[in-house]
Amino acid sequence: PDPLVERAVASLDAQDGNLRILALAKELGTSLRTLQARFLAAVGMTPKEYARVRRLQALLRTLDGERTAIADAAARHGFSDQAHASHDVLRWTGTTPAQLVRALRSNPDDAHALRLAAAFVRGHHSIG
């Protein structure tokens, strides 16, 4: 494993992805390009994509564990608005936030796509 990438992942995880990648590179004492290239090689996605996934996981954990509005959860987790959060939820899970919330709050085993979405919410990540 790449120690620089491990530190980057730890920082992104600690902040649920709510961290600018340029700031992360500066924090790690490296250039943005170096961070992007090494991260992509080690993780298979860019640091920005990884940060988006971590923010989305945090959003979905909130929706899974709390009775809160999607817009409120989106704002709490750094999305500019509910539409951006909805777009990411649909892109990464294949379902709308409303469908996902209903599935998480009632029967997460309803359909294949919703099972995948629930696994994404409740799953763990690792690199290496």
Residue, then its C-alpha position, 0 to 999 in steps of 0.5 A: p500500500d502507498p503511505l500517501v494514499e493511506r493518509a489521504v483515505a484516512s483524512l477523507d474518511a475522517q471527514d466523510g469526504n467533505l474535504r477539498i482535494l487541493a486542501l488535502a494535497k496541501e495537508l499531505g505535502t504533495s501536489l494535486r497531480t501527484l495525489q490524483a495519480r497515486f490515488l487512482a493507481a492505488v484505489g481505482m478512482t480519483p480522490k474526488e470520486y472517493a470523496r463523493v462516495r464517502r459523502l454519499q455514504a454519510l448521507l445515506r447512513t443519515l437517511d438510514g438512521e434518522r427520520t430527517a428530510i432528504a434536503d436537510a441530510a443533503a445540506r448537512h453532508g455538504f451537498s449544495d442542494q437536494a438535486h445534487a444529492s439526488h443525482d448522486v444517489l441515483r448514479w451510485t445506487g440506481t434508485t431515487p432517494a425517496q425509493l431508497v429511504r422507503a426501502l431502508r425504512s421498511n424492507p431493504d430486500d424489496a428488489h435487487a437494486l434496493r438490496l444493492a443500495a442498502a448494501f452500499v449504505r451499510g457496507h464498509h470500504s477498504i483499499g489495497 
